[in-house]
């Protein structure tokens, strides 16, 4: 049962981390939306694009957030299946 408690604690910590990454994801996308003009408009005005139009930092945050959420959901499904299996075994022991 101690092992299950440790796994549950890790899942809770990862949940908080993924929540914070989701907020960072939203902020990065909000920054891209509000602070940058599309490349099509900038190209029509001048031939060279300023370096800030790449928004590489913001897109990096979005990519890290997506990968973290994907891995977290896989981990979370495994934890939930483990909890279901353990609770099923405990119910069987109690009935016998």
N, C-alpha and C positions, 0 to 999 in steps of 0.2 A: 504493500500500500504506500510505502514511502516513495518508491519509484514513480508511482502515479501522481503523487503530490508534487514531485520535482518536475515532471513533464507538464503538469497543469500550470505550475508557476512559470515555466519557460514560455508556455503558450500565452499566458497573460502578459508577460513582458513583451513578447513579440507583437501582441495585439496593440499595445500602447505605441510601440515603435512604428507599426504600419499606420496607425491613426495619425501620428505626427508626420510621417512621410506623405500621407494623403493631403494633409494641410499644406505641406511644402509644395506638393504637386499643384494644388489649386492656386497658391500664390505665384508660382512660376508661370502658369498658364495665364493668370490674370495680368501679370507683368507683360507678357508677350502681347496679349490682346490690347492693352491700354498704351503701352509705350512705344510700340514699333509700327511703322507703316509697312505695308506689303512691299515685297521686292519688285513687283510689277510697277507700282507707282514710282518708286525710287529710280528704277531703270528708265522710266519714261522722262524723268527730270535730268538725270546725269548718267554717264557711262560707268562710273565706278561706284560700287556700293561700300558704304562705311562698314567697318568691322563689326559694329554693334548690331547690324541687321542679321547676323548669323544666329544670335541668341543661343550660342552653344551652351552656356552655363545653365540657362533655364531648361533647355531640352535634355541636358544631362540629368537634372533633377527629376524630370518627368520619366525618363528611362529607368533611373534607379528606383523610383517609386513604383513603377509598373512591375519590374522584375521582383522587387521585394514583396509586393502584394501577391504576385503569382506564387512565389515560393512559400509565403506564409499560408496561403489557402491550401496548398498541398499538405503542408505540415499540420495544419489545423484539422483537415479531414482525417489524417492518420491518428491524431490525438483523440478525436471524437470516436473513431472506430475502436481504438484501444479502450477507452472508457466504457463504451457499450459492451465490448467483449468481457471486460472485467466485471461489470455490474451484472451481466448475464450469468457468469460463473458463480458470483456471490449468491444470487437468487437460487441457483441450483443447489448449492451447499446448504442453504437455509431450509429448503424444502425436504432435503433427505436426512 
